[in-house]
Amino acid sequence: PLRSPSFAGQAPTPSSSPTPVAVKASTLIPQKVTSYVPFSGSFSTTNTDWTDVPGTSAYVDLKNNYNESAYVTFEASLKANPGSTAHARLFDSTHGFGVLGSEVNTASTSSTLVSSGKLNLWSGNNLYKVQIKSLNSFNVTFDSGRMKLVY
C-alpha cells in the first residue's frame, strides 16, 4: 500500500489554485544576436560604372559561421554632389555579380546612412566587397558601410 508522506504529524493542506511560476521571456523565445562586418575608409568617384571601393572586402559564410536562420542587410554612409545620386551595393566576388537587393542610394549632399532590406546570399564562404557609382559623372562619396548579420 502507498503511504502519504509525513509532514511532522500534519497532513498537507490542499490548495484551491495552483501557484503561478514566473518564467522569463528569454527562456521561451531565443534572442537574436547582431554582428557587423565593417567597411571603412572614405572613397570618391565620378564613374558611372560600378567601381570597387578599396579595402572593403570580407568573406562571409552565413550557414556555417552563424546559423540556418541568419540574415544580412547592407548599410552605407553616402553623399553626392548637388544634382547627382550616389549608389552603393555589395558585390559577390566569388560568383561575379552584384548581390540582388543590396543596392542603396541617396541624393543627399551630406553623409547619409542608407540601408537595404534582407539579402539572400549564396551558400558557402564567399568574398563580398562594396562598389559605388555616380548617376551622372558628378562626384559621389562612400564614407563607410557594413554588413549587418542577424542570427
C-alpha positions as CSV (number, residue, x, y, z in Angstrom):
1,P,0.0,0.0,0.0
2,L,1.1,3.6,-0.7
3,R,1.5,5.9,2.2
4,S,1.2,9.7,2.3
5,P,4.4,11.5,3.1
6,S,4.6,12.6,6.7
7,F,4.9,16.3,7.5
8,A,5.8,16.3,11.1
9,G,2.5,14.9,12.0
10,Q,0.5,17.3,9.8
11,A,-1.4,16.4,6.7
12,P,-0.6,18.7,3.7
13,T,-3.2,21.4,3.1
14,P,-4.8,21.2,-0.3
15,S,-4.5,24.4,-2.4
16,S,-7.6,25.7,-4.2
17,S,-5.5,27.1,-7.1
18,P,-2.0,26.3,-8.5
19,T,0.8,28.6,-7.5
20,P,2.0,30.6,-10.5
21,V,5.6,30.2,-11.6
22,A,7.5,33.1,-13.1
23,V,9.2,32.3,-16.4
24,K,11.5,34.7,-18.1
25,A,10.6,35.5,-21.7
26,S,14.1,34.9,-22.8
27,T,13.8,31.3,-21.9
28,L,10.8,30.9,-24.2
29,I,12.0,32.8,-27.3
30,P,15.6,32.6,-28.4
31,Q,17.1,36.1,-28.6
32,K,18.7,37.2,-31.9
33,V,22.3,38.3,-32.0
34,T,23.5,41.1,-34.2
35,S,27.1,41.3,-35.6
36,Y,28.7,43.6,-38.1
37,V,31.3,43.3,-40.8
38,P,32.6,46.9,-41.0
39,F,33.8,48.6,-44.3
40,S,35.7,51.8,-43.5
41,G,37.7,54.3,-45.5
42,S,36.4,57.1,-47.5
43,F,36.4,56.7,-51.3
44,S,35.1,59.0,-54.0
45,T,34.4,58.5,-57.7
46,T,32.8,60.2,-60.7
47,N,32.5,56.8,-62.5
48,T,29.0,55.9,-63.8
49,D,30.0,52.2,-63.8
50,W,30.3,50.1,-60.6
51,T,33.7,50.8,-59.0
52,D,35.3,48.7,-56.3
53,V,35.9,50.6,-53.0
54,P,39.4,49.7,-51.9
55,G,39.8,47.8,-48.6
56,T,36.2,46.8,-48.3
57,S,36.3,43.0,-48.9
58,A,35.3,40.3,-46.4
59,Y,34.5,36.6,-46.5
60,V,31.1,35.6,-45.1
61,D,29.6,32.2,-44.7
62,L,26.2,32.6,-43.1
63,K,25.2,28.9,-42.7
64,N,28.5,27.6,-41.4
65,N,29.6,30.6,-39.3
66,Y,26.3,31.7,-38.0
67,N,23.1,29.6,-38.3
68,E,20.3,28.5,-40.7
69,S,18.1,31.4,-39.8
70,A,20.8,34.1,-40.2
71,Y,20.2,37.0,-42.5
72,V,22.1,40.0,-43.8
73,T,21.4,43.6,-44.6
74,F,23.8,46.2,-46.1
75,E,24.2,49.7,-44.7
76,A,26.3,52.5,-46.3
77,S,27.0,56.2,-45.5
78,L,27.0,58.0,-48.8
79,K,26.9,61.6,-50.1
80,A,26.6,63.1,-53.6
81,N,27.4,66.4,-55.2
82,P,24.4,68.6,-55.9
83,G,22.4,67.3,-58.9
84,S,23.7,63.7,-58.6
85,T,22.8,60.4,-56.8
86,A,25.3,58.2,-55.0
87,H,24.8,54.4,-55.4
88,A,26.4,51.6,-53.5
89,R,26.0,47.8,-53.4
90,L,27.5,44.6,-52.3
91,F,29.4,42.6,-54.9
92,D,29.8,38.9,-54.6
93,S,33.4,38.5,-56.0
94,T,33.2,34.7,-55.6
95,H,30.4,34.4,-58.1
96,G,30.9,37.6,-60.0
97,F,27.7,39.6,-59.6
98,G,26.0,42.3,-57.5
99,V,24.0,40.9,-54.6
100,L,20.4,41.2,-55.5
101,G,18.6,43.8,-53.4
102,S,21.7,45.3,-51.9
103,E,21.8,48.5,-53.9
104,V,21.2,51.6,-51.8
105,N,21.3,55.3,-52.9
106,T,21.0,58.9,-51.8
107,A,21.0,62.3,-53.4
108,S,21.9,63.9,-50.1
109,T,24.9,66.3,-50.1
110,S,25.8,65.3,-46.5
111,S,26.8,61.8,-45.5
112,T,23.6,59.8,-45.1
113,L,23.1,56.3,-43.8
114,V,21.0,54.2,-46.2
115,S,20.1,50.5,-45.7
116,S,18.9,47.6,-47.8
117,G,16.3,45.0,-46.9
118,K,17.2,41.4,-46.0
119,L,19.5,39.9,-48.6
120,N,19.8,36.4,-49.9
121,L,23.5,35.3,-50.1
122,W,24.7,32.2,-51.9
123,S,25.8,29.4,-49.5
124,G,29.5,28.9,-48.8
125,N,32.4,31.1,-47.8
126,N,32.1,33.9,-50.4
127,L,34.0,37.1,-50.8
128,Y,32.0,40.3,-50.7
129,K,33.1,43.9,-51.4
130,V,31.5,47.3,-51.7
131,Q,31.0,49.0,-55.1
132,I,29.8,52.6,-55.7
133,K,28.9,54.6,-58.8
134,S,27.6,58.1,-59.7
135,L,24.4,58.7,-61.5
136,N,25.8,61.3,-63.9
137,S,29.6,61.7,-63.5
138,F,29.3,64.1,-60.6
139,N,31.4,63.2,-57.6
140,V,30.0,60.8,-55.1
141,T,31.5,59.5,-51.8
142,F,31.3,56.3,-49.8
143,D,32.2,57.3,-46.2
144,S,31.7,53.9,-44.5
145,G,29.5,50.9,-44.5
146,R,28.8,47.5,-43.0
147,M,27.1,44.2,-43.4
148,K,24.6,43.6,-40.6
149,L,24.3,39.9,-39.7
150,V,21.4,38.8,-37.5
151,Y,21.3,35.3,-36.2
